[in-house]
Amino acid sequence: MAMEYEALSVVGFRRGLWDAASFFAGLSGFKLRFSDSDHKIMSITVGGTNAVRQMASHDYTLGLFDQSVISEEADVFRGSSTYLNLGSLSEEFVMGTFDSRGSATLPIPPIRRGESFVLRGFSFAQTKSHDHNLRKIGVRLNEAGNGIVVTFKDNSPGDDGFECKIVYGRVANASEGFNMQTQFFGPFTTEKTFTKSTTIPKEVSGKTLLTGFFFEYLDTDHFLREMKIDPQSDDEFAVVFTDNEEDNPIKVVLDYLLVRHFDE
């Protein structure tokens, strides 16, 4: 039987929590959208990496919040995550706290020859002052394979800080064994400039896992209404990154693995 995407979703004011899962969920895509309007950003979570989660568990969490998260007037959001069940693989995590919003590298044990990096989940949260506009957000493995470059940036002059937590894993890529039942090819990288929404062709048709992503408003910082990477089509990704204006130039970079599953 072919490997199929599975999904989790939530609608509400607070983070959605699911019971501990007995498998490693490799992140294939996600969607976060404020239901009423666009907002400044206080925190963003996909994949169970918020501060209240025990890192040893597999509780899955989604969240999208502005300053109202600390009051009784939190804005409703809709969230969903698309993943592939990769079985009993172990997960790893890394976290960091920084004095101003921008980009930083979180050191990790090197991804060795024959291994591929798989993104499991991510979280960004404001640690000083109040919510802010968003200019850039991203999680990408560096070229050396020994650090994760995290980006959470607006245009403010360093008067704020952020914390981030990244959950990830590693799989043997196809070059290390074509006799494996599940094979991983790549990584592939593609980028595009667009406004509001677009589709991005996959280099090879099939199921995919994210190894990284990066979004940037190219003109200035803005509120955020929706952020989405949808891998459901075997041939392309559906991508959204927008505020309510829906006409701002956006850059997106997607890093991903192709996954092929062969029945015994």
Backbone bond lengths (Angstrom), bond angles and torsions (degrees), N, CA, C in turn:
res aa  C-N    CA-C-N  psi(-1)  N-CA   C-N-CA  omega(-1)  CA-C   N-CA-C  phi
1 M - - - 1.463 - - 1.519 109.36 -
2 A 1.324 117.18 135.04 1.454 121.86 -176.66 1.524 110.95 -67.61
3 M 1.316 115.89 149.01 1.448 120.83 175.37 1.517 109.43 -70.77
4 E 1.344 117.43 132.50 1.458 121.81 -176.63 1.520 110.27 -122.27
5 Y 1.331 115.53 151.41 1.451 120.55 174.24 1.525 110.19 -67.34
6 E 1.320 115.56 145.49 1.454 122.77 170.07 1.524 107.39 -120.45
7 A 1.345 116.65 164.23 1.465 119.27 -174.39 1.513 111.09 -144.18
8 L 1.330 115.43 151.19 1.452 124.88 171.07 1.522 107.04 -125.42
9 S 1.330 117.52 146.35 1.457 119.35 -180.00 1.522 110.47 -147.31
10 V 1.331 115.33 159.25 1.460 121.35 -179.88 1.520 108.31 -152.01
11 V 1.332 116.03 147.40 1.459 123.52 170.62 1.524 106.54 -131.92
12 G 1.332 118.20 127.28 1.452 118.53 179.58 1.506 113.65 163.40
13 F 1.331 114.89 -169.80 1.452 121.99 -178.60 1.525 112.03 -92.28
14 R 1.315 116.67 -25.95 1.458 121.36 -172.69 1.516 111.00 -119.33
15 R 1.295 114.57 172.40 1.457 120.08 179.71 1.518 110.52 -63.38
16 G 1.318 116.21 141.17 1.447 120.70 175.53 1.524 109.94 -92.75
17 L 1.324 117.02 130.47 1.462 120.88 -179.03 1.524 109.76 -117.23
18 W 1.320 115.63 137.84 1.448 121.50 174.98 1.524 108.87 -115.52
19 D 1.326 115.85 154.84 1.462 120.12 179.70 1.524 110.36 -61.69
20 A 1.333 113.92 159.05 1.462 119.62 -179.17 1.524 110.58 -54.77
21 A 1.326 115.95 133.57 1.458 121.68 179.40 1.522 109.67 -97.73
22 S 1.319 115.71 151.24 1.465 120.00 -177.20 1.517 111.35 -96.46
23 F 1.335 117.08 18.47 1.452 119.65 -178.31 1.519 109.96 -140.43
24 F 1.314 114.40 165.64 1.464 121.38 173.79 1.522 108.20 -89.92
25 A 1.341 117.29 117.77 1.458 121.53 179.65 1.516 108.84 -94.61
26 G 1.332 116.92 106.98 1.448 120.55 175.99 1.521 109.58 -79.14
27 L 1.332 117.76 127.25 1.459 122.04 -173.57 1.524 110.80 -73.10
28 S 1.329 116.19 124.64 1.464 121.79 177.76 1.519 112.18 -106.16
29 G 1.326 117.47 -27.53 1.449 120.96 -179.86 1.509 110.43 -176.59
30 F 1.341 116.39 174.54 1.456 120.65 -179.82 1.523 109.58 -161.96
31 K 1.335 115.15 161.58 1.461 121.84 173.89 1.514 108.61 -143.16
32 L 1.331 117.37 129.86 1.461 124.18 174.12 1.522 107.52 -131.02
33 R 1.339 116.90 129.27 1.458 120.61 -176.25 1.524 110.48 -147.55
34 F 1.341 117.67 126.89 1.453 121.59 169.98 1.521 108.45 -69.12
35 S 1.327 117.30 134.96 1.456 120.79 -174.95 1.519 113.40 -77.46
36 D 1.349 118.09 -32.26 1.456 119.81 -171.84 1.524 114.12 -95.65
37 S 1.344 117.38 -41.41 1.460 120.85 -174.86 1.518 109.05 -166.92
38 D 1.339 116.97 -176.07 1.463 119.48 172.66 1.524 109.51 -84.61
39 H 1.343 116.91 159.10 1.462 121.81 -174.57 1.526 110.23 -147.96
40 K 1.332 115.19 160.63 1.446 119.94 163.87 1.525 108.57 -66.47
41 I 1.356 116.78 167.71 1.463 120.31 -173.54 1.529 110.68 -118.70
42 M 1.332 114.43 128.73 1.465 122.35 172.28 1.530 110.87 -102.39
43 S 1.341 115.92 -42.69 1.465 118.99 179.03 1.524 110.68 -156.77
44 I 1.329 114.52 151.92 1.463 123.39 177.80 1.527 107.50 -137.02
45 T 1.333 116.83 130.37 1.467 120.79 -178.76 1.521 110.80 -138.14
46 V 1.305 116.66 130.85 1.465 122.98 171.90 1.526 107.35 -137.60
47 G 1.326 117.05 115.82 1.452 118.73 171.74 1.505 117.41 102.88
48 G 1.307 117.90 22.41 1.462 119.14 170.05 1.500 115.38 75.73
49 T 1.324 118.89 45.23 1.455 120.17 -179.23 1.521 111.95 -124.92
50 N 1.315 118.43 26.07 1.464 120.31 179.08 1.517 110.78 -81.14
51 A 1.319 116.82 172.01 1.461 121.82 -171.49 1.524 113.23 -65.32
52 V 1.350 118.48 -26.46 1.458 119.66 -176.30 1.529 112.08 -86.13
53 R 1.315 118.15 -7.91 1.456 121.19 -178.37 1.517 111.16 -83.62
54 Q 1.314 115.88 135.91 1.453 120.10 171.24 1.521 108.37 -78.20
55 M 1.339 117.41 122.76 1.446 120.69 -173.35 1.531 113.07 -62.74
56 A 1.327 117.65 -22.02 1.456 119.91 -178.93 1.530 112.06 -77.25
57 S 1.345 117.38 -14.19 1.460 120.49 -178.92 1.519 110.00 -94.61
58 H 1.320 115.83 174.36 1.462 120.74 179.59 1.528 110.92 -113.97
59 D 1.338 118.38 20.72 1.461 120.09 178.28 1.517 109.58 -56.76
60 Y 1.327 115.73 134.56 1.451 120.18 -172.94 1.520 109.43 -105.19
61 T 1.324 116.77 135.13 1.453 121.93 -171.88 1.520 111.40 -134.01
62 L 1.344 116.23 142.38 1.456 122.80 172.82 1.522 108.40 -129.75
63 G 1.325 117.70 139.64 1.456 119.75 179.10 1.513 112.38 -159.27
64 L 1.351 116.50 145.52 1.458 123.77 176.47 1.523 106.97 -149.19
65 F 1.346 117.23 112.63 1.457 120.08 -169.63 1.516 112.99 -141.37
66 D 1.336 115.01 147.10 1.455 121.60 167.10 1.530 107.98 -106.70
67 Q 1.319 117.90 -160.59 1.464 122.29 -176.06 1.524 112.41 -59.75
68 S 1.331 117.40 -25.36 1.461 120.26 -176.32 1.521 113.17 -68.35
69 V 1.336 118.08 -7.25 1.461 120.27 177.61 1.525 111.76 -60.81
70 I 1.338 117.96 -24.42 1.465 120.98 -178.91 1.520 111.66 -91.96
71 S 1.322 118.27 2.24 1.454 121.80 179.37 1.519 109.63 -118.96
72 E 1.326 115.77 -172.63 1.458 120.63 177.59 1.529 111.91 -92.53
73 E 1.339 117.13 11.68 1.452 121.03 -176.21 1.528 111.55 -117.74
74 A 1.310 116.28 33.65 1.462 120.27 -178.32 1.525 110.49 -59.99
75 D 1.335 115.47 141.82 1.460 120.96 -177.19 1.523 111.06 -80.82
76 V 1.320 115.30 139.94 1.460 120.47 178.66 1.522 109.92 -68.02
77 F 1.311 117.06 136.19 1.459 121.54 172.93 1.518 109.27 -130.15
78 R 1.310 114.90 158.76 1.455 122.36 172.76 1.530 108.10 -114.00
79 G 1.303 116.45 130.59 1.456 120.08 -179.01 1.507 111.94 -134.20
80 S 1.313 116.30 145.99 1.453 120.79 174.66 1.520 109.21 -149.40
81 S 1.313 115.18 155.21 1.460 122.10 179.31 1.514 108.66 -135.78
82 T 1.327 115.69 136.03 1.457 122.01 177.01 1.525 108.48 -110.51
83 Y 1.322 117.62 132.36 1.464 120.12 -174.01 1.517 110.62 -146.02
84 L 1.329 115.11 166.35 1.452 123.20 172.22 1.519 108.88 -116.32
85 N 1.316 116.18 136.28 1.454 122.06 177.21 1.525 108.91 -77.58
86 L 1.334 116.66 110.90 1.465 121.18 -177.73 1.525 112.75 -101.41
87 G 1.334 116.88 14.31 1.450 119.72 173.97 1.507 113.89 82.63
88 S 1.330 117.07 -134.31 1.464 122.22 -170.00 1.525 113.73 -99.16
89 L 1.319 118.10 22.16 1.462 119.56 178.57 1.526 111.10 -61.45
90 S 1.322 115.93 143.67 1.462 119.36 177.11 1.522 109.80 -80.19
91 E 1.342 116.20 153.70 1.452 120.34 177.23 1.516 109.66 -111.00
92 E 1.316 115.80 153.22 1.457 123.18 175.92 1.521 108.05 -123.34
93 F 1.325 116.92 162.21 1.450 119.57 178.15 1.519 110.36 -146.64
94 V 1.329 115.29 158.73 1.450 122.05 176.52 1.521 106.97 -147.22
95 M 1.333 117.51 149.01 1.455 121.08 -179.01 1.520 110.49 -143.20
96 G 1.320 115.63 162.39 1.459 120.16 179.50 1.508 110.79 -160.23
97 T 1.330 115.94 156.14 1.457 123.17 176.21 1.521 107.95 -128.24
98 F 1.349 117.10 134.86 1.450 122.01 -172.02 1.529 110.46 -132.43
99 D 1.335 116.24 150.12 1.459 122.16 -172.64 1.520 113.90 -75.38
100 S 1.323 117.93 -22.91 1.460 120.07 179.05 1.516 109.56 -144.89
101 R 1.331 116.07 150.84 1.453 120.12 -179.37 1.521 110.49 -71.12
102 G 1.329 115.97 133.01 1.454 121.93 -177.49 1.507 109.33 174.91
103 S 1.341 117.26 -137.55 1.466 122.97 178.77 1.518 110.08 -121.74
104 A 1.319 116.09 147.42 1.461 122.21 178.22 1.521 108.24 -153.86
105 T 1.331 116.52 162.80 1.459 121.71 178.23 1.519 109.71 -114.06
106 L 1.325 116.32 126.40 1.456 123.23 176.65 1.525 108.21 -96.66
107 P 1.330 118.98 114.40 1.471 120.63 -179.10 1.526 111.61 -65.64
108 I 1.335 116.35 141.25 1.461 122.24 175.17 1.520 108.46 -136.66
109 P 1.346 118.32 160.63 1.469 119.44 171.76 1.524 108.78 -57.69
110 P 1.337 118.20 136.32 1.465 120.56 -172.28 1.523 113.32 -56.86
111 I 1.335 115.29 141.15 1.462 121.21 169.50 1.527 106.11 -74.87
112 R 1.317 117.24 115.47 1.460 121.43 -171.56 1.533 111.69 -82.17
113 R 1.301 114.00 165.68 1.468 120.48 175.00 1.520 109.33 -56.62
114 G 1.294 117.28 132.06 1.457 121.43 -178.16 1.514 113.94 91.42
115 E 1.334 117.49 -5.83 1.460 121.76 177.77 1.529 110.19 -107.14
116 S 1.321 115.70 156.23 1.458 122.15 171.86 1.514 109.24 -129.23
117 F 1.309 115.48 141.62 1.459 124.12 178.89 1.528 109.78 -79.31
118 V 1.340 117.16 137.85 1.465 122.83 176.74 1.526 108.64 -128.24
119 L 1.316 116.57 128.08 1.461 121.29 177.58 1.521 109.64 -80.78
120 R 1.340 116.46 130.83 1.475 122.45 178.84 1.524 111.41 -104.26
121 G 1.337 116.85 -38.54 1.453 119.89 -178.58 1.512 110.78 -175.71
122 F 1.332 116.10 167.16 1.464 120.52 -179.14 1.524 109.95 -153.24
123 S 1.321 115.08 156.76 1.457 121.38 176.69 1.520 109.35 -148.38
124 F 1.330 116.40 136.34 1.458 123.26 172.41 1.522 108.00 -127.29
125 A 1.334 116.93 138.15 1.463 120.37 179.49 1.519 110.48 -147.08
126 Q 1.324 115.17 138.68 1.460 122.51 174.24 1.525 109.51 -67.16
127 T 1.331 118.29 137.22 1.465 120.78 -179.58 1.528 113.21 -115.18
128 K 1.325 119.13 -12.32 1.452 122.60 178.90 1.519 110.09 -127.85
129 S 1.296 116.01 158.61 1.462 125.35 171.61 1.526 111.79 53.20
130 H 1.320 118.40 -114.11 1.467 122.39 -168.72 1.522 109.12 -140.75
131 D 1.339 115.09 -176.06 1.462 118.42 177.85 1.531 110.41 -68.69
132 H 1.320 115.71 158.42 1.460 122.25 -175.52 1.524 110.38 -136.06
133 N 1.338 115.27 164.12 1.451 119.82 166.54 1.528 109.96 -61.78
134 L 1.313 116.49 170.62 1.459 121.89 178.18 1.523 108.90 -122.46
135 R 1.318 116.88 134.90 1.471 122.22 174.91 1.521 111.09 -112.83
136 K 1.361 115.72 -45.92 1.458 120.86 -178.22 1.525 109.54 -140.61
137 I 1.328 116.04 146.43 1.462 121.51 172.24 1.530 108.00 -149.49
138 G 1.336 117.00 136.02 1.452 118.89 -178.95 1.509 113.73 -171.10
139 V 1.323 114.99 159.33 1.468 124.69 174.39 1.516 106.25 -139.67
140 R 1.354 118.09 115.55 1.460 120.20 -178.89 1.535 109.97 -144.39
141 L 1.316 116.87 139.77 1.459 122.09 173.37 1.525 108.91 -68.96
142 N 1.343 117.64 136.37 1.469 118.86 178.99 1.531 110.94 -74.82
143 E 1.326 115.98 168.69 1.469 120.43 -174.46 1.519 112.23 -63.62
144 A 1.329 117.45 -32.19 1.461 121.02 -179.24 1.523 112.57 -75.91
145 G 1.337 117.84 -14.52 1.449 121.41 179.75 1.512 113.95 74.56
146 N 1.340 117.68 17.33 1.468 120.68 -179.08 1.527 112.49 -122.22
147 G 1.328 117.24 17.33 1.451 120.32 179.16 1.517 110.80 -163.74
148 I 1.325 115.88 150.91 1.453 122.36 177.03 1.525 107.93 -107.74
149 V 1.324 116.87 121.14 1.461 121.91 179.03 1.524 108.15 -85.85
150 V 1.327 116.47 117.03 1.457 122.08 -179.92 1.528 108.70 -110.05
151 T 1.325 116.49 140.61 1.460 122.17 -178.27 1.519 109.47 -134.36
152 F 1.324 115.37 126.96 1.472 121.95 176.67 1.523 105.27 -148.20
153 K 1.333 117.03 95.56 1.459 120.42 -164.21 1.526 111.98 -136.49
154 D 1.335 115.10 143.15 1.458 122.09 166.11 1.530 107.60 -125.25
155 N 1.330 117.78 -163.63 1.464 120.97 -178.89 1.525 113.76 -99.15
156 S 1.316 118.04 6.95 1.463 119.92 -177.88 1.525 110.53 -70.92
157 P 1.344 117.63 155.77 1.476 121.49 -172.74 1.525 114.06 -85.74
158 G 1.320 118.17 48.63 1.457 120.55 175.50 1.506 115.06 75.65
159 D 1.329 117.38 27.55 1.458 120.10 -179.17 1.520 112.26 -96.41
160 D 1.294 117.29 19.27 1.452 121.68 -176.78 1.524 109.55 -145.47
161 G 1.306 116.97 172.81 1.462 121.66 177.31 1.513 109.57 -141.24
162 F 1.331 116.34 170.76 1.462 119.40 177.62 1.511 110.12 -148.88
163 E 1.317 114.63 157.31 1.458 121.89 171.20 1.514 108.39 -120.60
164 C 1.319 115.87 151.92 1.457 119.77 178.31 1.515 109.56 -143.78
165 K 1.305 115.15 153.04 1.454 122.92 178.01 1.515 107.87 -139.06
166 I 1.313 116.48 128.55 1.459 122.04 -178.27 1.526 108.70 -121.01
167 V 1.319 116.19 127.45 1.467 121.71 174.61 1.529 107.84 -108.57
168 Y 1.319 116.40 132.69 1.460 120.56 -173.10 1.519 110.38 -148.96
169 G 1.314 116.29 176.63 1.454 122.01 174.51 1.516 108.99 -150.85
170 R 1.296 116.14 -177.72 1.468 121.65 179.08 1.523 108.76 -138.20
171 V 1.314 116.47 141.55 1.458 122.75 179.73 1.522 108.55 -127.87
172 A 1.321 116.13 156.49 1.468 120.66 175.16 1.521 108.04 -76.57
173 N 1.337 116.90 126.16 1.460 117.86 179.63 1.530 110.67 -81.04
174 A 1.327 115.24 169.11 1.471 120.51 -170.58 1.517 112.90 -62.72
175 S 1.326 118.26 -23.29 1.457 120.56 -179.47 1.520 112.18 -65.78
176 E 1.346 116.20 -16.66 1.470 119.96 -177.50 1.519 113.18 -96.89
177 G 1.314 118.15 1.57 1.461 117.33 178.93 1.507 113.29 167.61
178 F 1.305 117.85 101.16 1.451 120.30 179.81 1.518 112.16 -80.69
179 N 1.338 117.17 0.43 1.452 119.33 176.74 1.526 111.79 -90.43
180 M 1.317 118.48 1.72 1.454 121.57 179.45 1.523 109.85 -73.25
181 Q 1.348 116.67 145.58 1.456 120.56 -179.20 1.527 110.91 -69.60
182 T 1.326 116.91 -38.78 1.454 121.74 175.50 1.521 108.40 -111.94
183 Q 1.332 117.22 125.52 1.457 121.70 -176.55 1.520 110.12 -119.19
184 F 1.345 115.33 143.83 1.456 122.39 -177.36 1.531 108.88 -119.65
185 F 1.315 116.26 126.93 1.462 122.25 -177.68 1.532 109.25 -118.85
186 G 1.312 116.23 141.93 1.469 120.40 178.82 1.521 110.70 123.16
187 P 1.328 115.92 -157.20 1.463 127.06 10.60 1.529 112.89 -81.10
188 F 1.334 113.64 156.65 1.454 122.84 172.53 1.528 108.45 -108.14
189 T 1.313 116.89 150.82 1.465 122.01 177.39 1.514 109.20 -133.12
190 T 1.320 115.59 134.21 1.460 120.38 175.85 1.515 109.00 -140.75
191 E 1.324 117.57 148.04 1.458 121.65 177.63 1.515 110.45 -138.76
192 K 1.339 114.53 158.77 1.453 119.81 -176.32 1.515 109.51 -158.36
193 T 1.332 117.09 150.88 1.455 123.39 172.18 1.523 108.34 -108.57
194 F 1.340 116.96 136.42 1.461 120.72 -174.32 1.525 109.67 -157.98
195 T 1.320 117.48 -179.94 1.455 123.08 169.40 1.519 108.53 -126.62
196 K 1.319 115.73 132.80 1.465 126.34 177.68 1.519 113.71 64.62
197 S 1.337 118.31 -66.47 1.461 120.34 -174.55 1.522 110.50 -148.89
198 T 1.330 114.72 157.19 1.458 119.55 -179.44 1.525 108.97 -162.03
199 T 1.311 116.51 172.88 1.456 122.43 168.43 1.527 108.11 -119.63
200 I 1.335 115.17 144.98 1.458 121.28 -178.50 1.523 108.48 -125.04
201 P 1.327 118.90 116.73 1.463 120.61 -179.62 1.531 111.61 -62.28
202 K 1.323 116.36 139.89 1.460 120.92 171.64 1.520 108.63 -79.37
203 E 1.330 116.04 141.50 1.468 119.32 -178.76 1.518 111.83 -63.70
204 V 1.342 116.20 -33.17 1.464 121.79 175.95 1.519 107.01 -133.90
205 S 1.299 117.46 135.22 1.453 121.62 -177.74 1.527 111.13 -68.35
206 G 1.344 116.52 137.55 1.454 120.17 176.21 1.512 112.63 149.17
207 K 1.334 115.03 -176.32 1.461 122.07 176.56 1.525 108.98 -72.74
208 T 1.332 116.48 147.29 1.461 120.76 -175.04 1.516 111.67 -136.10
209 L 1.335 115.24 156.14 1.461 124.55 172.57 1.523 108.61 -123.58
210 L 1.320 117.00 137.54 1.457 120.37 176.99 1.521 110.77 -73.86
211 T 1.317 116.07 136.66 1.463 120.93 167.04 1.521 110.52 -110.20
212 G 1.333 117.02 -10.72 1.452 120.34 177.20 1.517 110.97 176.89
213 F 1.339 115.31 166.57 1.462 121.42 176.81 1.527 108.64 -157.85
214 F 1.334 115.72 161.37 1.463 121.87 177.84 1.523 108.52 -154.60
215 F 1.342 116.70 128.58 1.458 123.02 174.12 1.524 109.38 -120.55
216 E 1.346 116.32 144.36 1.457 120.59 177.05 1.528 110.39 -148.21
217 Y 1.352 116.32 127.96 1.461 120.34 163.58 1.527 107.07 -72.52
218 L 1.310 118.31 122.38 1.461 121.51 -172.69 1.521 113.68 -81.90
219 D 1.343 118.84 -18.76 1.461 119.93 -177.54 1.524 112.86 -93.49
220 T 1.324 118.35 -52.02 1.462 123.17 179.49 1.519 108.03 -163.44
221 D 1.335 118.24 -175.79 1.460 119.53 177.24 1.531 110.04 -81.64
222 H 1.332 115.44 156.30 1.459 121.55 -174.92 1.529 110.02 -146.39
223 F 1.334 115.29 169.61 1.447 120.94 164.18 1.534 108.11 -66.59
224 L 1.343 115.81 170.86 1.460 121.16 176.07 1.520 109.18 -127.09
225 R 1.323 116.39 133.02 1.464 121.75 173.53 1.520 110.94 -105.28
226 E 1.356 115.69 -44.43 1.463 119.03 -175.18 1.520 110.68 -150.84
227 M 1.345 115.13 142.93 1.462 123.10 173.97 1.520 106.96 -135.44
228 K 1.343 116.41 124.54 1.468 119.01 -175.24 1.516 111.47 -146.82
229 I 1.340 115.18 138.25 1.467 123.72 165.81 1.521 106.15 -129.61
230 D 1.326 117.18 111.48 1.462 122.41 -175.73 1.533 108.93 -114.15
231 P 1.359 117.58 114.73 1.468 120.85 -176.80 1.524 113.42 -96.30
232 Q 1.341 118.63 9.13 1.462 121.10 -165.77 1.524 113.46 -57.10
233 S 1.318 117.54 -37.24 1.464 119.09 175.55 1.518 109.86 -73.53
234 D 1.328 117.31 137.96 1.455 120.43 177.30 1.525 112.05 -69.91
235 D 1.332 116.93 -15.03 1.459 120.39 -173.57 1.523 114.88 -104.83
236 E 1.353 117.60 -17.75 1.454 119.23 -175.84 1.521 111.50 -158.86
237 F 1.343 115.57 160.24 1.455 123.28 170.97 1.528 108.54 -97.19
238 A 1.327 117.06 142.18 1.460 121.98 167.38 1.527 107.26 -99.48
239 V 1.330 117.47 127.33 1.458 122.60 -171.64 1.527 109.52 -126.94
240 V 1.348 116.27 136.66 1.460 122.71 174.86 1.524 108.81 -135.98
241 F 1.328 116.29 136.58 1.465 121.90 171.73 1.517 105.95 -153.49
242 T 1.351 117.69 111.00 1.454 118.01 -170.80 1.524 112.11 -161.28
243 D 1.326 115.29 158.90 1.449 122.85 164.16 1.528 107.09 -105.46
244 N 1.333 117.96 -162.21 1.466 119.42 -179.37 1.524 113.50 -76.96
245 E 1.329 117.53 -15.42 1.462 119.39 179.33 1.523 111.73 -71.54
246 E 1.316 116.66 -35.66 1.466 124.25 173.76 1.530 114.00 62.48
247 D 1.338 116.97 18.98 1.470 118.44 -178.93 1.522 112.71 -133.26
248 N 1.324 117.66 17.11 1.456 121.06 -178.44 1.530 110.22 -87.88
249 P 1.341 117.68 140.53 1.471 120.13 177.95 1.529 111.14 -70.12
250 I 1.316 115.86 133.37 1.465 123.12 -175.47 1.522 109.37 -125.43
251 K 1.323 115.72 141.31 1.463 121.60 168.52 1.525 108.34 -110.53
252 V 1.329 116.20 135.16 1.459 120.93 174.59 1.517 108.84 -128.99
253 V 1.341 116.03 141.33 1.462 123.41 172.29 1.525 107.33 -125.76
254 L 1.321 117.61 128.90 1.459 122.54 177.17 1.521 109.46 -119.46
255 D 1.329 115.95 130.17 1.464 123.47 172.15 1.528 107.17 -112.62
256 Y 1.327 117.83 134.17 1.459 118.39 -174.76 1.524 111.39 -157.37
257 L 1.331 114.55 160.38 1.460 123.51 173.60 1.520 109.02 -108.80
258 L 1.311 116.35 146.12 1.455 122.80 168.96 1.525 107.55 -88.63
259 V 1.334 116.61 135.48 1.466 121.85 -178.57 1.523 108.99 -117.50
260 R 1.314 116.05 125.32 1.459 121.79 176.61 1.525 108.14 -121.82
261 H 1.337 116.18 129.07 1.462 122.06 -178.94 1.523 108.66 -117.66
262 F 1.334 116.04 129.03 1.458 121.74 -178.47 1.521 109.41 -118.29
263 D 1.323 116.61 125.19 1.475 120.60 179.24 1.519 109.88 -70.34
264 E 1.328 113.94 144.88 1.463 119.06 177.23 1.536 110.41 -73.38
